[in-house]
Amino acid sequence: MATENRKQKTENQQVTIIGGGLAGVEAAWQAARRGVEVRLYEMKPRRFSPAHQSPLLGELVCSNSLRADNVENAVGLLKEEMRRLNSLLLAAAAATRVPAGKALAVDREAFAAYLTAALEKEPLVEIVREEVTALPGQGTTVLATGPLTSDALAGALARITGQEHLHFYDAIAPIVQADSLDRSKVFRASRYGAGDDYLNCPFTAEEYAAFYQALTAAEQVPLKSFEEPRYFEGCLPLEVMAARGYLTLVYGPLKPVGLTDPKTGRQPFAVAQLRQENREGTLYNLVGFQTKLKYGEQERVFRLIPGLEQAEFVRLGSIHRNTFIRSPGLLSPHLNFFKSPQLFLAGQVSGVEGYVESGAMGLLAGINAARQVQERPLVTPPRATALGALVHHLTNTDTKDFQPMNVNFGLFPPLPGRMPKKLRGAAYAARALEELAAWQREIEEGG
């Protein structure tokens, strides 16, 4: 009996985290930084989801970009807030950064290796490599299984939420070998002369017409009979965008604005951009080319892009289901469930979209899970911060049709008075960082 009581006491003083993706890794790090023991469950390598390939923690399955890094951009501001809260993800990104203009992009394998090594060295973190198929009945738990949550856990989550879980679809862009590109056609530049971090494949009007016709006629991977296509607008498959109109791609991922082909001295009709995938510069991914075309069709169609005629694809695009919940009314501002307060939810399954946003929710869930174990008050960042704006989006019950969301200034409280648009980003950032600093002092000094 005494042994059983000791075991129960230890479990109650420990945070259990299910899922070793970005949110789970960040949650584990934050809880351990606060002196709380963590048991992190990750099913890889015993079992892989359809989109995962590496046994490492924090694997990036889509793009290798964490998007804009300037604080005058909402996601750049979110990253700065996370840095100030000692984010492991941002430390890993700084150590494994690759050129990407004004964006923060990483060598994905080095990034995941950094995260894995950091948690393996952390004495308060135990990593358990096995699949969890049911939620724990007691103890503080962070569910961070990501958008590819297994059917068993998705079912358990649906029972807790009292609703059928929702889903949308996310697609992965292809990666090509750099030495297979025709450099006589491709030129290096970033838009508006902001460096030369991207490779650009320029289309003439005739080349674009041939590409568009092939893309829209190409065979796609069919959805299963029980699947309903609900795509996230910020990450639409290329062929879905193309179906909306002949010039949709020219105003979207193939937009040529801000780029001049040095061979002609003119702006091309359309441009496909390639972003460096690893530090060695041997791999590039096709920016905005997430797709659900069949593999053979991808190679055929994408080799119509000027410069990619002989491209060697090291990864082709694919599509997978992303699971999330309608969080307003279910989650508290502390990211735990109203009906099951010992269960916290983090990452894309909570209803945010994007690598950085997922990690940010892991950060907050980890902080509050640790505070719950320590019997301290749970906390929520001010709404004027990027972190607080995201939490408000997840918990605002006035939302009519809840959908996953990237961080953006539209989620923030309005700025006072009228202000020129070009000054608003800086004003949002100044206010947010000031309020974040005050909040940090409050929770560190006030208990």
Disulfide bonds with the S-S distance in Angstrom:
none
